[in-house]
Structure formats: C-alpha cells, structure tokens
Amino acid sequence: MIRMTDIHRFYPVRHGKVEILKGIDLTVQKGEKVGIIGGNGAGKSTLIRLISGIELPDAGTVERDMRISWPLAFAGAFQGSLTGLDNVRFICRIYNVEIDSVLDFVDDFAQLGRYLREPIKVYSSGMRARLAFALSMMIEFDCYLIDEIVAVGDSRFQERCHEELFVKRADRAMIIVSHDPFYLRNHCDIGKVLVAGRLHHFPDIDSALDYHQHSLAGAVAAE
C-alpha cells in the first residue's frame, strides 16, 4: 500500500514561495489502477515525484510498503558521462539484480544498438526515454508510475511497451497521469482530480473526468 497523509509542497519563486500541493491525502492499494487528472501546472508531476521519492514533501508523510517504480521513461537519474551499459550496471547494483540476467532484454528492448556502449550525454531524448523504459521493465515493481502517455519510439516499440506493462503486469498497481480520456478509461479504475493544489477523490474514472471537465468549464466562465 501507498499512503500519503496531509502532503504539502512549496516551490520558491521570485517573490517568495508558492504552495503547489495543499494537504494531499492519497491511498493506493496493491493492484489498483489510479488515474490522476488536472490542468497544466496543477501539480500532477510533482505528486508523482513525491510518490516515487524523487522529491520530498515540505510537510506530511509518505508511507510505502510496495516496490515503486520511478516515473516511466524518466531519464533524470542517468549519469551522462557513463555509457548506457554502465548506467544499467549501476541500477542493477542498487536493486540487487544480476546484470547478466537482464542485459539481453535491455539491449533488445531499448533498440540502441552500439549506442548502449556510448555515453548517455550523446543520446537523444528519445533514446534516453527508451533506455529508461527498458530499465523500468527490467526491474519488477509492485506499482508503476506513468507520467503522461508512454509514447516513445515507433509504433512497434509502443506495442512492446503496452505488452510489457499492461498485459504482462496487469496485476500490478499503476498511478497514471494523463490528459487523454481514452487512455485513462482504458487503463484506470479509480479517478483523482487535482485542482488548485487539492486532490478530489472519485470511485471511478468517468466521474473524475466529468468533474474535471466541469471544473475547466467553470474556470473559463470565470475569466
């Protein structure tokens, strides 16, 4: 289970601090598929980073008794001066995984060819994302974090991503951030809407999408 209690997060701006998240409570059970919806700048990516542990809250607690992925296709933790292969080795050591057992998978899945043995700093953003996604599939997690639609590489690569994540790991918990209603309806059972730093909870994804549309309409009418 993941439990966030009374989470607050501030970011510094030129004239002080802005509170991005205001007393967030969130619980995710094993196997649940949770969609998080919100407008641009609502704090969705911040919330995902807090769940993963990439960032820490300014107040509140995050409890985790599930093995949680980093945000899929997130390449921010790579060491640019090391090769892709050296980064794979490093992550394997962190997660206590034998590199020989996963190297062929990563090589085949990421489709980097000789670039796997080149420094990360020469990679394009798409190459970094493909390697990051392959590494996410290399480690078995109980909960996968998906910040926006995973759409890197060509259609064949995207099909493989879908197969690995949503078919082979259909029993895992997932927390998905997306603006795409079709994608959310396909993959989520429970909906949450982030508005003005506060998280609103709904028993299903359709109710959350309806609330989000009404909140957007209300914001436009108020302008």
MDAnalysis code that builds the backbone (N, CA, C; Angstrom):
import MDAnalysis as mda
import numpy as np

u = mda.Universe.empty(669, n_residues=223, atom_resindex=np.repeat(np.arange(223), 3), trajectory=True)
u.add_TopologyAttr("name", ["N", "CA", "C"] * 223)
u.add_TopologyAttr("resid", np.arange(1, 224))
u.add_TopologyAttr("resname", ["MET", "ILE", "ARG", "MET", "THR", "ASP", "ILE", "HIS", "ARG", "PHE", "TYR", "PRO", "VAL", "ARG", "HIS", "GLY", "LYS", "VAL", "GLU", "ILE", "LEU", "LYS", "GLY", "ILE", "ASP", "LEU", "THR", "VAL", "GLN", "LYS", "GLY", "GLU", "LYS", "VAL", "GLY", "ILE", "ILE", "GLY", "GLY", "ASN", "GLY", "ALA", "GLY", "LYS", "SER", "THR", "LEU", "ILE", "ARG", "LEU", "ILE", "SER", "GLY", "ILE", "GLU", "LEU", "PRO", "ASP", "ALA", "GLY", "THR", "VAL", "GLU", "ARG", "ASP", "MET", "ARG", "ILE", "SER", "TRP", "PRO", "LEU", "ALA", "PHE", "ALA", "GLY", "ALA", "PHE", "GLN", "GLY", "SER", "LEU", "THR", "GLY", "LEU", "ASP", "ASN", "VAL", "ARG", "PHE", "ILE", "CYS", "ARG", "ILE", "TYR", "ASN", "VAL", "GLU", "ILE", "ASP", "SER", "VAL", "LEU", "ASP", "PHE", "VAL", "ASP", "ASP", "PHE", "ALA", "GLN", "LEU", "GLY", "ARG", "TYR", "LEU", "ARG", "GLU", "PRO", "ILE", "LYS", "VAL", "TYR", "SER", "SER", "GLY", "MET", "ARG", "ALA", "ARG", "LEU", "ALA", "PHE", "ALA", "LEU", "SER", "MET", "MET", "ILE", "GLU", "PHE", "ASP", "CYS", "TYR", "LEU", "ILE", "ASP", "GLU", "ILE", "VAL", "ALA", "VAL", "GLY", "ASP", "SER", "ARG", "PHE", "GLN", "GLU", "ARG", "CYS", "HIS", "GLU", "GLU", "LEU", "PHE", "VAL", "LYS", "ARG", "ALA", "ASP", "ARG", "ALA", "MET", "ILE", "ILE", "VAL", "SER", "HIS", "ASP", "PRO", "PHE", "TYR", "LEU", "ARG", "ASN", "HIS", "CYS", "ASP", "ILE", "GLY", "LYS", "VAL", "LEU", "VAL", "ALA", "GLY", "ARG", "LEU", "HIS", "HIS", "PHE", "PRO", "ASP", "ILE", "ASP", "SER", "ALA", "LEU", "ASP", "TYR", "HIS", "GLN", "HIS", "SER", "LEU", "ALA", "GLY", "ALA", "VAL", "ALA", "ALA", "GLU"])
u.atoms.positions = np.array([
    [0.837, -1.200, 0.000],
    [0.000, 0.000, 0.000],
    [0.878, 1.258, 0.000],
    [0.367, 2.302, -0.650],
    [0.981, 3.631, -0.584],
    [-0.003, 4.535, 0.139],
    [0.487, 5.257, 1.144],
    [-0.390, 6.182, 1.872],
    [0.322, 7.526, 2.009],
    [-0.307, 8.563, 1.440],
    [0.173, 9.940, 1.603],
    [-0.798, 10.650, 2.539],
    [-0.268, 11.335, 3.550],
    [-1.102, 11.980, 4.553],
    [-0.706, 13.448, 4.716],
    [-1.664, 14.334, 4.416],
    [-1.504, 15.780, 4.634],
    [-0.216, 16.308, 4.003],
    [-0.044, 16.018, 2.704],
    [1.169, 16.402, 1.983],
    [1.093, 17.859, 1.526],
    [2.147, 18.597, 1.832],
    [2.297, 19.973, 1.355],
    [3.625, 20.088, 0.617],
    [3.600, 20.819, -0.491],
    [4.842, 21.033, -1.255],
    [4.876, 22.464, -1.743],
    [5.988, 23.141, -1.461],
    [6.193, 24.528, -1.866],
    [7.340, 24.595, -2.873],
    [7.225, 25.522, -3.814],
    [8.331, 25.805, -4.723],
    [8.683, 27.292, -4.610],
    [9.981, 27.598, -4.575],
    [10.371, 29.009, -4.500],
    [10.128, 29.729, -5.816],
    [9.642, 30.947, -5.733],
    [9.505, 31.827, -6.891],
    [10.176, 33.157, -6.549],
    [10.144, 34.054, -7.472],
    [10.893, 35.300, -7.314],
    [10.480, 36.081, -6.073],
    [9.211, 36.026, -5.726],
    [8.716, 36.840, -4.616],
    [8.328, 36.002, -3.402],
    [8.916, 34.836, -3.269],
    [8.624, 34.016, -2.100],
    [8.422, 32.553, -2.450],
    [7.340, 31.963, -1.957],
    [7.047, 30.560, -2.212],
    [5.601, 30.406, -2.673],
    [5.401, 29.411, -3.523],
    [4.054, 29.049, -3.972],
    [3.756, 27.642, -3.480],
    [2.586, 27.471, -2.868],
    [2.196, 26.143, -2.396],
    [1.536, 25.388, -3.548],
    [2.207, 24.340, -4.030],
    [1.717, 23.563, -5.159],
    [0.714, 22.503, -4.705],
    [1.013, 21.821, -3.615],
    [0.127, 20.787, -3.075],
    [-0.297, 21.195, -1.675],
    [-1.604, 21.125, -1.404],
    [-2.161, 21.674, -0.169],
    [-2.911, 20.593, 0.609],
    [-2.196, 19.860, 1.417],
    [-2.845, 18.883, 2.282],
    [-3.375, 17.664, 1.542],
    [-2.551, 17.082, 0.682],
    [-2.965, 15.946, -0.135],
    [-3.028, 14.666, 0.702],
    [-4.137, 13.942, 0.571],
    [-4.272, 12.595, 1.126],
    [-4.517, 11.633, -0.032],
    [-3.795, 10.528, -0.053],
    [-3.940, 9.553, -1.140],
    [-3.546, 8.177, -0.637],
    [-4.384, 7.192, -0.925],
    [-4.079, 5.802, -0.603],
    [-4.236, 4.957, -1.860],
    [-3.238, 4.140, -2.147],
    [-3.274, 3.237, -3.307],
    [-2.995, 1.827, -2.808],
    [-3.917, 0.920, -3.094],
    [-3.762, -0.469, -2.691],
    [-3.102, -1.273, -3.817],
    [-2.599, -2.446, -3.475],
    [-1.985, -3.317, -4.472],
    [-3.004, -3.656, -5.560],
    [-2.556, -3.545, -6.795],
    [-3.390, -3.901, -7.935],
    [-4.311, -2.814, -8.424],
    [-4.455, -1.703, -7.693],
    [-5.356, -0.632, -8.128],
    [-4.749, 0.144, -9.294],
    [-5.630, 0.603, -10.182],
    [-5.221, 1.427, -11.321],
    [-5.841, 2.807, -11.126],
    [-5.007, 3.778, -10.770],
    [-5.473, 5.110, -10.379],
    [-5.073, 6.128, -11.441],
    [-6.058, 6.862, -11.944],
    [-5.788, 7.948, -12.876],
    [-5.830, 9.284, -12.160],
    [-4.798, 10.113, -12.381],
    [-4.742, 11.449, -11.784],
    [-4.875, 12.468, -12.910],
    [-5.881, 13.312, -12.785],
    [-6.235, 14.277, -13.833],
    [-6.073, 15.683, -13.272],
    [-5.682, 16.608, -14.131],
    [-5.564, 18.001, -13.706],
    [-5.059, 18.853, -14.842],
    [-5.291, 20.150, -14.744],
    [-4.820, 21.063, -15.769],
    [-3.312, 21.232, -15.721],
    [-2.776, 21.920, -16.724],
    [-1.342, 22.203, -16.752],
    [-0.953, 23.020, -15.521],
    [0.126, 22.603, -14.863],
    [0.597, 23.319, -13.687],
    [-0.164, 23.003, -12.419],
    [-1.036, 21.999, -12.460],
    [-1.835, 21.670, -11.272],
    [-1.017, 20.975, -10.196],
    [0.132, 20.395, -10.569],
    [0.977, 19.710, -9.584],
    [0.994, 18.194, -9.746],
    [0.500, 17.685, -10.883],
    [0.423, 16.241, -11.100],
    [1.811, 15.595, -11.109],
    [2.733, 16.183, -11.859],
    [4.080, 15.620, -11.929],
    [4.801, 15.736, -10.590],
    [4.546, 16.807, -9.868],
    [5.101, 16.949, -8.515],
    [4.610, 15.829, -7.619],
    [3.315, 15.532, -7.709],
    [2.736, 14.458, -6.907],
    [3.381, 13.114, -7.245],
    [3.588, 12.844, -8.527],
    [4.226, 11.597, -8.949],
    [5.649, 11.508, -8.407],
    [6.370, 12.622, -8.470],
    [7.755, 12.608, -7.972],
    [7.792, 12.377, -6.461],
    [6.820, 12.903, -5.733],
    [6.756, 12.670, -4.287],
    [6.448, 11.198, -3.985],
    [5.543, 10.612, -4.756],
    [5.216, 9.199, -4.553],
    [6.449, 8.332, -4.787],
    [7.211, 8.665, -5.830],
    [8.384, 7.856, -6.182],
    [9.547, 8.057, -5.221],
    [9.569, 9.205, -4.526],
    [10.696, 9.518, -3.648],
    [11.750, 10.366, -4.310],
    [11.542, 10.748, -5.571],
    [12.484, 11.648, -6.253],
    [12.538, 12.991, -5.534],
    [11.369, 13.454, -5.043],
    [11.304, 14.663, -4.226],
    [10.713, 14.304, -2.863],
    [10.964, 15.173, -1.888],
    [10.413, 15.005, -0.543],
    [9.384, 16.102, -0.274],
    [8.338, 15.800, 0.479],
    [7.355, 16.832, 0.812],
    [7.922, 17.828, 1.821],
    [7.366, 19.021, 1.821],
    [7.739, 20.002, 2.845],
    [7.028, 19.708, 4.162],
    [5.897, 19.042, 4.085],
    [5.168, 18.610, 5.289],
    [4.314, 17.415, 4.911],
    [3.975, 16.615, 5.912],
    [3.183, 15.420, 5.668],
    [4.060, 14.180, 5.564],
    [3.421, 13.023, 5.431],
    [4.155, 11.759, 5.402],
    [3.769, 10.926, 4.181],
    [4.742, 10.160, 3.698],
    [4.521, 9.200, 2.612],
    [4.963, 7.834, 3.123],
    [4.026, 6.898, 3.182],
    [4.335, 5.531, 3.616],
    [4.230, 4.602, 2.404],
    [5.204, 3.719, 2.283],
    [5.225, 2.792, 1.157],
    [5.571, 1.396, 1.654],
    [4.728, 0.417, 1.323],
    [5.138, -0.957, 1.550],
    [5.053, -1.764, 0.256],
    [5.079, -1.023, -0.859],
    [5.181, -1.621, -2.184],
    [6.473, -1.133, -2.841],
    [7.004, -1.936, -3.723],
    [8.164, -1.537, -4.514],
    [7.652, -0.666, -5.655],
    [8.071, 0.607, -5.672],
    [7.503, 1.593, -6.597],
    [8.540, 1.960, -7.653],
    [8.103, 2.018, -8.894],
    [8.994, 2.399, -9.991],
    [9.280, 3.897, -9.937],
    [10.313, 4.293, -10.632],
    [10.451, 5.708, -10.953],
    [9.431, 6.007, -12.056],
    [9.112, 7.285, -12.338],
    [8.185, 7.573, -13.441],
    [8.703, 6.977, -14.744],
    [7.875, 6.202, -15.436],
    [8.325, 5.508, -16.632],
    [8.854, 6.504, -17.670],
    [9.940, 6.110, -18.305],
    [10.645, 6.916, -19.302],
    [11.352, 8.125, -18.685],
    [11.390, 8.206, -17.331],
    [12.134, 9.284, -16.662],
    [13.626, 8.992, -16.744],
    [14.382, 9.915, -17.347],
    [15.808, 9.697, -17.558],
    [16.664, 10.643, -16.722],
    [16.046, 11.321, -15.762],
    [16.764, 12.325, -14.990],
    [17.822, 11.770, -14.061],
    [17.760, 10.471, -13.763],
    [18.728, 9.886, -12.833],
    [19.955, 9.312, -13.534],
    [19.993, 9.375, -14.864],
    [21.146, 8.846, -15.577],
    [22.385, 9.701, -15.329],
    [23.534, 9.047, -15.278],
    [24.823, 9.741, -15.222],
    [25.317, 9.902, -16.654],
    [25.337, 11.152, -17.125],
    [25.589, 11.424, -18.534],
    [26.953, 11.013, -19.037],
    [27.951, 11.037, -18.188],
    [29.298, 10.701, -18.642],
    [29.532, 9.201, -18.726],
    [28.626, 8.403, -18.125],
    [28.727, 6.950, -18.210],
    [27.964, 6.445, -19.429],
    [28.350, 5.280, -19.907],
    [27.632, 4.672, -21.020],
    [26.270, 4.166, -20.546],
    [25.417, 3.887, -21.522],
    [24.144, 3.274, -21.177],
    [24.344, 1.972, -20.430],
    [25.318, 1.177, -20.867],
    [25.604, -0.096, -20.218],
    [26.064, 0.101, -18.782],
    [26.906, 1.101, -18.543],
    [27.365, 1.369, -17.174],
    [26.217, 1.828, -16.287],
    [25.281, 2.602, -16.849],
    [24.100, 3.002, -16.084],
    [23.242, 1.793, -15.747],
    [23.118, 0.847, -16.678],
    [22.384, -0.385, -16.404],
    [23.049, -1.139, -15.255],
    [24.375, -1.256, -15.312],
    [25.104, -1.948, -14.242],
    [24.856, -1.287, -12.892],
    [24.899, 0.047, -12.875],
    [24.729, 0.792, -11.624],
    [23.335, 0.540, -11.042],
    [22.297, 0.603, -11.880],
    [20.932, 0.395, -11.398],
    [20.744, -1.047, -10.940],
    [21.382, -1.983, -11.634],
    [21.313, -3.386, -11.199],
    [21.900, -3.562, -9.797],
    [22.981, -2.858, -9.520],
    [23.583, -2.960, -8.185],
    [22.646, -2.381, -7.126],
    [21.996, -1.255, -7.448],
    [21.086, -0.625, -6.496],
    [19.932, -1.566, -6.142],
    [19.402, -2.247, -7.156],
    [18.233, -3.103, -6.952],
    [18.595, -4.571, -6.760],
    [19.885, -4.847, -6.635],
    [20.351, -6.209, -6.373],
    [19.879, -7.193, -7.447],
    [20.076, -6.788, -8.695],
    [19.714, -7.609, -9.846],
    [20.988, -8.006, -10.587],
    [21.089, -9.262, -10.980],
    [22.234, -9.733, -11.752],
    [22.157, -9.180, -13.170],
    [23.190, -8.444, -13.583],
    [23.137, -7.809, -14.903],
    [23.058, -8.830, -16.025],
    [23.697, -9.983, -15.847],
    [23.667, -10.997, -16.910],
    [22.252, -11.484, -17.190],
    [21.381, -11.391, -16.185],
    [20.014, -11.885, -16.349],
    [19.120, -10.902, -17.089],
    [19.546, -9.645, -17.240],
    [18.680, -8.629, -17.843],
    [19.305, -7.916, -19.038],
    [20.601, -8.105, -19.261],
    [21.284, -7.318, -20.286],
    [20.717, -7.584, -21.673],
    [20.480, -8.850, -22.007],
    [19.928, -9.160, -23.326],
    [18.559, -8.519, -23.506],
    [17.754, -8.529, -22.431],
    [16.429, -7.908, -22.501],
    [16.548, -6.410, -22.771],
    [17.412, -5.722, -22.014],
    [17.567, -4.275, -22.178],
    [18.088, -3.951, -23.575],
    [19.079, -4.699, -24.027],
    [19.671, -4.476, -25.349],
    [18.616, -4.618, -26.435],
    [17.805, -5.666, -26.346],
    [16.780, -5.923, -27.352],
    [15.624, -4.928, -27.247],
    [15.213, -4.613, -26.015],
    [14.035, -3.784, -25.826],
    [14.300, -2.320, -26.162],
    [15.430, -1.781, -25.735],
    [15.722, -0.357, -25.937],
    [16.103, -0.027, -27.373],
    [16.549, -1.025, -28.132],
    [16.890, -0.837, -29.546],
    [17.940, 0.269, -29.745],
    [18.975, 0.254, -28.910],
    [20.010, 1.284, -29.003],
    [21.213, 0.830, -29.807],
    [21.335, -0.466, -30.039],
    [22.467, -0.972, -30.796],
    [23.790, -0.601, -30.149],
    [24.717, -0.103, -30.957],
    [26.042, 0.238, -30.440],
    [26.005, 1.397, -29.449],
    [24.913, 2.195, -29.478],
    [24.844, 3.342, -28.570],
    [24.696, 2.920, -27.115],
    [24.327, 1.680, -26.855],
    [24.268, 1.213, -25.474],
    [25.632, 1.323, -24.810],
    [26.688, 1.305, -25.625],
    [28.049, 1.387, -25.099],
    [28.676, 2.759, -25.328],
    [27.811, 3.744, -25.592],
    [28.237, 5.137, -25.732],
    [27.733, 5.936, -24.528],
    [28.400, 7.071, -24.211],
    [27.935, 7.881, -23.069],
    [26.507, 8.382, -23.250],
    [25.769, 8.415, -22.162],
    [24.380, 8.880, -22.185],
    [24.279, 10.297, -22.732],
    [25.302, 11.119, -22.515],
    [25.223, 12.525, -22.930],
    [25.119, 12.700, -24.434],
    [25.429, 11.666, -25.219],
    [25.288, 11.779, -26.671],
    [23.926, 11.274, -27.138],
    [23.097, 10.795, -26.229],
    [21.789, 10.252, -26.592],
    [20.804, 11.380, -26.914],
    [19.891, 11.109, -27.805],
    [18.738, 11.987, -27.994],
    [17.763, 11.759, -26.842],
    [16.770, 12.636, -26.711],
    [15.781, 12.467, -25.638],
    [15.002, 11.169, -25.832],
    [14.726, 10.805, -27.088],
    [14.013, 9.562, -27.346],
    [14.826, 8.340, -26.957],
    [16.126, 8.377, -27.198],
    [16.991, 7.264, -26.823],
    [17.049, 7.122, -25.310],
    [17.137, 8.236, -24.610],
    [17.136, 8.196, -23.142],
    [15.829, 7.599, -22.625],
    [14.712, 8.031, -23.230],
    [13.414, 7.541, -22.782],
    [13.272, 6.045, -23.043],
    [13.771, 5.560, -24.186],
    [13.679, 4.127, -24.485],
    [14.498, 3.313, -23.499],
    [15.696, 3.804, -23.174],
    [16.524, 3.095, -22.199],
    [15.859, 3.119, -20.822],
    [15.308, 4.263, -20.438],
    [14.656, 4.372, -19.127],
    [13.458, 3.430, -19.047],
    [12.696, 3.326, -20.128],
    [11.551, 2.424, -20.114],
    [12.015, 0.975, -20.027],
    [13.056, 0.625, -20.773],
    [13.590, -0.741, -20.707],
    [14.051, -1.079, -19.292],
    [14.698, -0.116, -18.629],
    [15.153, -0.347, -17.258],
    [13.967, -0.517, -16.309],
    [12.883, 0.225, -16.558],
    [11.694, 0.093, -15.725],
    [11.093, -1.305, -15.852],
    [11.167, -1.876, -17.047],
    [10.655, -3.229, -17.256],
    [11.652, -4.290, -16.777],
    [12.901, -3.909, -16.669],
    [13.946, -4.828, -16.211],
    [13.782, -5.166, -14.728],
    [13.324, -4.189, -13.947],
    [13.110, -4.369, -12.512],
    [11.623, -4.643, -12.279],
    [11.310, -5.640, -11.477],
    [9.916, -5.936, -11.179],
    [9.442, -5.065, -10.012],
    [8.421, -4.248, -10.281],
    [7.856, -3.368, -9.271],
    [6.426, -3.796, -8.945],
    [5.962, -3.398, -7.758],
    [4.569, -3.641, -7.364],
    [3.643, -2.538, -7.868],
    [4.219, -1.344, -8.082],
    [3.438, -0.193, -8.540],
    [4.249, 0.577, -9.572],
    [3.614, 0.859, -10.706],
    [4.281, 1.601, -11.770],
    [3.697, 3.012, -11.868],
    [4.579, 3.988, -11.988],
    [4.189, 5.391, -12.111],
    [4.331, 5.817, -13.567],
    [3.259, 6.351, -14.124],
    [3.245, 6.737, -15.530],
    [2.855, 8.197, -15.611],
    [3.803, 9.043, -15.927],
    [3.579, 10.488, -16.018],
    [3.368, 10.849, -17.478],
    [2.108, 11.011, -17.864],
    [1.667, 11.209, -19.236],
    [1.837, 9.916, -20.035],
    [1.262, 9.890, -21.230],
    [1.239, 8.677, -22.043],
    [2.652, 8.271, -22.411],
    [2.932, 6.982, -22.246],
    [4.235, 6.448, -22.629],
    [4.224, 6.269, -24.139],
    [4.804, 7.210, -24.872],
    [4.781, 7.171, -26.336],
    [6.149, 7.556, -26.869],
    [7.115, 6.678, -26.681],
    [8.457, 6.902, -27.205],
    [8.747, 5.840, -28.253],
    [9.552, 6.200, -29.249],
    [9.889, 5.241, -30.278],
    [8.775, 5.089, -31.310],
    [8.953, 4.122, -32.227],
    [7.988, 3.896, -33.292],
    [6.820, 3.059, -32.786],
    [5.883, 2.760, -33.696],
    [4.673, 2.044, -33.290],
    [4.998, 0.648, -32.762],
    [6.009, -0.008, -33.343],
    [6.375, -1.343, -32.862],
    [6.886, -1.269, -31.425],
    [7.707, -0.259, -31.122],
    [8.218, -0.110, -29.762],
    [7.079, 0.184, -28.797],
    [6.131, 1.020, -29.218],
    [4.999, 1.341, -28.354],
    [4.136, 0.111, -28.086],
    [3.997, -0.754, -29.078],
    [3.257, -2.001, -28.883],
    [3.959, -2.894, -27.858],
    [5.280, -2.945, -27.928],
    [6.038, -3.746, -26.959],
    [5.888, -3.160, -25.555],
    [5.900, -1.833, -25.456],
    [5.699, -1.184, -24.157],
    [4.338, -1.571, -23.578],
    [3.315, -1.521, -24.428],
    [1.965, -1.881, -23.981],
    [1.927, -3.326, -23.508],
    [2.527, -4.233, -24.261],
    [2.527, -5.645, -23.903],
    [3.229, -5.876, -22.563],
    [4.407, -5.272, -22.383],
    [5.177, -5.474, -21.156],
    [4.466, -4.895, -19.941],
    [3.874, -3.721, -20.115],
    [3.321, -3.004, -18.963],
    [1.883, -3.418, -18.654],
    [1.014, -3.349, -19.648],
    [-0.413, -3.509, -19.380],
    [-0.920, -4.944, -19.543],
    [-0.143, -5.785, -20.199],
    [-0.560, -7.183, -20.359],
    [0.195, -8.077, -19.372],
    [1.526, -8.065, -19.445],
    [2.310, -8.949, -18.583],
    [2.262, -8.533, -17.118],
    [1.995, -7.237, -16.871],
    [1.975, -6.731, -15.491],
    [0.590, -6.194, -15.123],
    [-0.434, -6.834, -15.655],
    [-1.807, -6.376, -15.422],
    [-2.224, -6.470, -13.964],
    [-1.521, -7.281, -13.175],
    [-1.878, -7.436, -11.760],
    [-1.232, -6.387, -10.863],
    [-0.390, -5.520, -11.415],
    [0.322, -4.533, -10.594],
    [-0.523, -3.275, -10.421],
    [-0.215, -2.539, -9.363],
    [-0.816, -1.217, -9.180],
    [-0.182, -0.239, -10.166],
    [-0.969, 0.739, -10.615],
    [-0.458, 1.776, -11.513],
    [-1.077, 3.112, -11.131],
    [-0.257, 4.136, -11.198],
    [-0.724, 5.503, -10.999],
    [-0.391, 6.252, -12.281],
    [-1.431, 6.696, -12.977],
    [-1.271, 7.236, -14.323],
    [-1.714, 8.693, -14.358],
    [-0.824, 9.552, -14.844],
    [-1.142, 10.953, -15.100],
    [-1.302, 11.127, -16.604],
    [-2.434, 11.655, -17.030],
    [-2.648, 11.852, -18.462],
    [-3.759, 12.857, -18.697],
    [-3.712, 13.514, -19.888],
    [-4.805, 14.381, -20.322],
    [-5.748, 13.648, -21.276],
    [-5.428, 12.418, -21.620],
    [-6.154, 11.687, -22.655],
    [-7.267, 10.835, -22.027],
    [-8.542, 11.215, -22.199],
    [-9.646, 10.458, -21.591],
    [-9.688, 8.998, -22.064],
    [-9.416, 8.761, -23.352],
    [-9.444, 7.401, -23.890],
    [-8.408, 6.533, -23.192],
    [-7.211, 7.055, -23.026],
    [-6.124, 6.320, -22.374],
    [-6.477, 6.022, -20.921],
    [-7.029, 7.005, -20.228],
    [-7.398, 6.822, -18.822],
    [-8.516, 5.804, -18.666],
    [-9.532, 5.882, -19.533],
    [-10.635, 4.924, -19.449],
    [-10.162, 3.503, -19.733],
    [-9.182, 3.358, -20.609],
    [-8.669, 2.031, -20.952],
    [-7.880, 1.388, -19.823],
    [-7.225, 2.227, -19.000],
    [-6.244, 1.668, -18.071],
    [-6.524, 1.942, -16.591],
    [-7.521, 2.765, -16.275],
    [-7.731, 3.152, -14.874],
    [-9.119, 2.750, -14.382],
    [-9.188, 2.392, -13.117],
    [-10.461, 2.072, -12.472],
    [-10.929, 3.203, -11.561],
    [-9.980, 3.869, -10.921],
    [-10.267, 4.893, -9.914],
    [-9.755, 6.234, -10.429],
    [-10.480, 7.311, -10.142],
    [-10.079, 8.631, -10.618],
    [-9.820, 9.620, -9.497],
    [-8.803, 10.462, -9.690],
    [-8.497, 11.567, -8.781],
    [-8.315, 12.818, -9.633],
    [-8.798, 13.946, -9.136],
    [-8.649, 15.206, -9.865],
    [-7.927, 16.210, -8.975],
    [-6.857, 16.775, -9.511],
    [-6.062, 17.756, -8.778],
    [-6.436, 19.144, -9.267],
    [-7.009, 19.944, -8.364],
    [-7.447, 21.299, -8.692],
    [-6.969, 22.241, -7.603],
    [-6.257, 23.279, -8.006],
    [-5.795, 24.303, -7.061],
    [-5.063, 23.694, -5.865],
    [-4.271, 22.672, -6.130],
    [-3.434, 22.082, -5.089],
    [-4.133, 21.069, -4.201],
    [-5.423, 20.798, -4.474],
    [-6.167, 19.847, -3.642],
    [-6.638, 18.666, -4.496],
    [-6.618, 17.480, -3.896],
    [-6.951, 16.258, -4.607],
    [-8.376, 15.827, -4.278],
    [-9.190, 15.667, -5.322],
    [-10.576, 15.240, -5.182],
    [-10.684, 13.775, -5.607],
    [-11.386, 12.976, -4.811],
    [-11.410, 11.528, -4.989],
    [-12.743, 11.070, -5.574],
    [-12.665, 10.121, -6.520],
    [-13.855, 9.591, -7.173],
    [-13.746, 8.068, -7.269],
    [-14.887, 7.362, -7.200],
    [-14.837, 5.895, -7.197],
    [-14.543, 5.287, -8.557],
    [-14.682, 6.087, -9.622],
    [-14.405, 5.563, -10.958],
    [-13.828, 6.672, -11.826],
    [-13.246, 6.294, -12.949],
    [-12.534, 7.260, -13.792],
    [-13.504, 8.187, -14.527],
    [-14.697, 7.691, -14.898],
    [-15.648, 8.538, -15.614],
    [-16.130, 9.706, -14.750],
    [-16.390, 9.452, -13.479],
    [-16.814, 10.534, -12.573],
    [-15.719, 11.586, -12.441],
    [-14.471, 11.129, -12.386],
    [-13.348, 12.058, -12.281],
    [-13.216, 12.904, -13.543],
    [-13.373, 12.274, -14.701],
    [-13.282, 13.015, -15.968],
    [-14.410, 14.034, -16.087],
    [-15.613, 13.662, -15.671],
    [-16.737, 14.608, -15.707],
    [-16.477, 15.804, -14.799],
    [-15.976, 15.536, -13.584],
    [-15.682, 16.626, -12.651],
    [-14.612, 17.553, -13.227],
    [-13.602, 16.944, -13.845],
    [-12.522, 17.744, -14.432],
    [-13.058, 18.654, -15.532],
    [-13.920, 18.120, -16.395],
    [-14.492, 18.931, -17.471],
    [-15.319, 20.085, -16.922],
    [-16.099, 19.806, -15.870],
    [-16.916, 20.865, -15.270],
    [-16.050, 21.934, -14.606],
    [-14.942, 21.492, -13.975],
    [-14.067, 22.456, -13.329],
    [-13.369, 23.345, -14.359],
    [-13.014, 22.752, -15.522],
    [-12.410, 23.542, -16.586],
    [-13.416, 24.553, -17.145],
    [-14.660, 24.088, -17.334],
    [-15.700, 24.973, -17.849],
    [-15.957, 26.131, -16.891],
    [-15.955, 25.827, -15.599],
    [-16.154, 26.862, -14.592],
    [-15.030, 27.874, -14.572],
    [-13.815, 27.397, -14.781],
    [-12.664, 28.296, -14.795],
    [-12.718, 29.224, -15.994],
    [-13.139, 28.692, -17.164],
    [-13.242, 29.516, -18.360],
    [-14.337, 30.565, -18.190],
    [-15.476, 30.164, -17.605],
    [-16.590, 31.088, -17.396],
    [-16.218, 32.213, -16.446],
    [-15.337, 31.923, -15.512],
    [-14.956, 32.928, -14.505],
    [-13.983, 33.955, -15.055],
    [-13.354, 33.655, -16.183],
    [-12.347, 34.578, -16.743],
    [-12.989, 35.780, -17.417],
])
